[in-house]
């Protein structure tokens, strides 16, 4: 329930409140991977890339990424910041990687990496596969970069979502 409220605040673009709530979740459960991934998304939405990277690395560690992958992510951070970390995470072929196997998670990583074409293709797959979370496409800030794209608007129409 706490996490759902945090996500609702995020979707409402009440980022500071969402961040405070997610941090409260982490005080109760410092190992909450979901809350850490959400903190990363909030920081990303706020344009706080350094903080997003820090939360990303913590979430990756708590998701079971081995030390060599964490080292790879840190190297990518040094070279290309948050964008590089997202690109590096896309190639990490482990079940604990939320971007692997789930086209919606993959789309979020492509959004972070700045690859609009692959982001849209992943969203198409997410819709076709009825991925968990696809129902939030209309409000998820992760995809704000696509709001004006006619292909994204068509995805929302196919889901019978009204444009805002």
Secondary structure as the mmCIF struct_conf table of DSSP 4:
data_model
#
loop_
_struct_conf.conf_type_id
_struct_conf.id
_struct_conf.beg_label_comp_id
_struct_conf.beg_label_asym_id
_struct_conf.beg_label_seq_id
_struct_conf.end_label_comp_id
_struct_conf.end_label_asym_id
_struct_conf.end_label_seq_id
HELX_RH_AL_P HELX_RH_AL_P1 UNK A 2 UNK A 11
TURN_TY1_P TURN_TY1_P1 UNK A 12 UNK A 13
HELX_RH_AL_P HELX_RH_AL_P2 UNK A 15 UNK A 28
TURN_TY1_P TURN_TY1_P2 UNK A 30 UNK A 31
HELX_RH_AL_P HELX_RH_AL_P3 UNK A 33 UNK A 45
TURN_TY1_P TURN_TY1_P3 UNK A 46 UNK A 47
HELX_RH_AL_P HELX_RH_AL_P4 UNK A 49 UNK A 62
TURN_TY1_P TURN_TY1_P4 UNK A 63 UNK A 64
HELX_RH_AL_P HELX_RH_AL_P5 UNK A 67 UNK A 90
TURN_TY1_P TURN_TY1_P5 UNK A 91 UNK A 91
TURN_TY1_P TURN_TY1_P6 UNK A 95 UNK A 96
TURN_TY1_P TURN_TY1_P7 UNK A 98 UNK A 99
BEND BEND1 UNK A 100 UNK A 101
HELX_RH_AL_P HELX_RH_AL_P6 UNK A 103 UNK A 113
TURN_TY1_P TURN_TY1_P8 UNK A 114 UNK A 114
HELX_RH_AL_P HELX_RH_AL_P7 UNK A 116 UNK A 129
TURN_TY1_P TURN_TY1_P9 UNK A 130 UNK A 130
TURN_TY1_P TURN_TY1_P10 UNK A 132 UNK A 133
HELX_RH_3T_P HELX_RH_3T_P1 UNK A 134 UNK A 136
TURN_TY1_P TURN_TY1_P11 UNK A 137 UNK A 139
HELX_RH_3T_P HELX_RH_3T_P2 UNK A 141 UNK A 146
TURN_TY1_P TURN_TY1_P12 UNK A 147 UNK A 148
HELX_RH_AL_P HELX_RH_AL_P8 UNK A 150 UNK A 158
TURN_TY1_P TURN_TY1_P13 UNK A 159 UNK A 160
HELX_LH_PP_P HELX_LH_PP_P1 UNK A 161 UNK A 163
#
